[in-house]
Amino acid sequence: MTRTAQRVPFLDLVALHEELHGELAEAALRVLRSERVLLGPELAAFEQAWAEAVGARFAVGVGSGLDALSLGLRALGVGPGDEVLVPSHTFVATWLAVVHVGAVPVPVDVSPSTGLWDAGALDAAVTSRTRAVVPVHLYGHPVDLDPVLDLAARRGLAVLDDAAQAHGARYRGRPVGGLASATAWSFYPGKNLGAVGDGGAVTTSDPEVARRLRSLRNYGSTEKYVHDEVGWNSRLDELQAALLSVKLRRLAGFTARRAEVARRYDEGLAGSGLVLPVTAAWAAPAWHLYVVRTPHRDALRAHLASLGVETGVHYPVPPHRQAAFAGTPAAAADLPVADRLAREVLSLPMGPHLDEAAQEHVLDAVWSFRP
Ligand SMILES: *Cc1c(COP(=O)(O)O)cnc(C)c1O
């Protein structure tokens, strides 16, 4: 067999859509035959199903994960002059959202062993201007939320968790999404629950926050041509909502398949010299990504690519090193763990459609690497 000819995609979206093809086509046709394409029954049905799935009272569909974070912060009362604590190691959107509401992102470095926030690190960063904290369940592994919620209660802060990578993750047995003041979701196509285009949502159990979100996503209006505040146009459309409802019915099964892939990586990579992801005792991760670490990251990545194995780097440049934040206080922050992770992390192929044979090829390719 010519093993080198095998190509293993990083995420096989085509296979996922193929598996659901009939149901997705039916949902799309239902929207095409309906009179509503925005703020209609498909959105209402998806919002209800998503809120139930994550244990929140309300879900509000918006245009993207970035908008979910921005509108979420606004709905929680964050605005100009406020400081918001954000992790040093995250996708840049977590930070962008803070700037979009006029507030200042204050980075707090992550734990070197997990790449996530240690709640203990947050206390020292809280000032009289701190208004909110944004824990990020990066790679699908839940942050230790209870200490963060305790700190927030003690210091009067709002908590908006960024669950863009954590659909289906559980923290101490409870689904992520109903635990904080509000939770921001992305339905970017590559996420564990992905649309066929952009989409996002905020979940919350606070009726006032949900009401503000519905207004903010729709020009600051709840009654046509009456505008109570300066809103956005950011709505999850009927087509995406209908497709997401189909995919949501399979989410639990897909998450279990991801966990199985992760288990096979854990087993197959033990003793390889790579630093493997750790799962905390309280966590049932969503396994959005399976991220290993090595000082030889770039060489390993090139070796895997030469054998047809697609990998990702999440993320090669941390937010504080991005030109977008040049000249801001965050750019001058000392964040050694984030800098190191950016050099060492490598995301292996992951997804519900990565079969055993393809995964064996990935494992063989890793083991054949000589730094
Ligand atoms: C994908 C992602 C976002 C942004 O979501 P979009 O829908 O792409 O705007 C925010 N935070 C994290 C952690 C993400 O992975």
The ligand as an SDF file (V2000), in Angstrom:
LIG
                    3D

 15 15  0  0  0  0  0  0  0  0999 V2000
  -14.2160   30.9920   16.4030 C   0  0  0  0  0  0  0  0  0  0  0  0
  -13.9760   31.7320   17.6670 C   0  0  0  0  0  0  0  0  0  0  0  0
  -14.5250   32.9970   17.8980 C   0  0  0  0  0  0  0  0  0  0  0  0
  -15.1980   33.8120   16.8270 C   0  0  0  0  0  0  0  0  0  0  0  0
  -16.2720   33.2150   16.2030 O   0  0  0  0  0  0  0  0  0  0  0  0
  -16.7070   33.6730   14.7220 P   0  0  0  0  0  0  0  0  0  0  0  0
  -18.0260   33.0380   14.5270 O   0  0  0  0  0  0  0  0  0  0  0  0
  -15.6630   33.1700   13.7830 O   0  0  0  0  0  0  0  0  0  0  0  0
  -16.7790   35.1730   14.7320 O   0  0  0  0  0  0  0  0  0  0  0  0
  -14.3530   33.5580   19.1370 C   0  0  0  0  0  0  0  0  0  0  0  0
  -13.6630   32.9310   20.1040 N   0  0  0  0  0  0  0  0  0  0  0  0
  -13.0880   31.7320   19.9140 C   0  0  0  0  0  0  0  0  0  0  0  0
  -12.3690   31.0790   21.0460 C   0  0  0  0  0  0  0  0  0  0  0  0
  -13.2250   31.0900   18.6890 C   0  0  0  0  0  0  0  0  0  0  0  0
  -12.6390   29.8980   18.4960 O   0  0  0  0  0  0  0  0  0  0  0  0
  1  2  1  0
  2  3  1  0
  2 14  2  0
  3  4  1  0
  3 10  2  0
  4  5  1  0
  5  6  1  0
  6  7  2  0
  6  8  1  0
  6  9  1  0
 10 11  1  0
 11 12  2  0
 12 13  1  0
 12 14  1  0
 14 15  1  0
M  END
$$$$
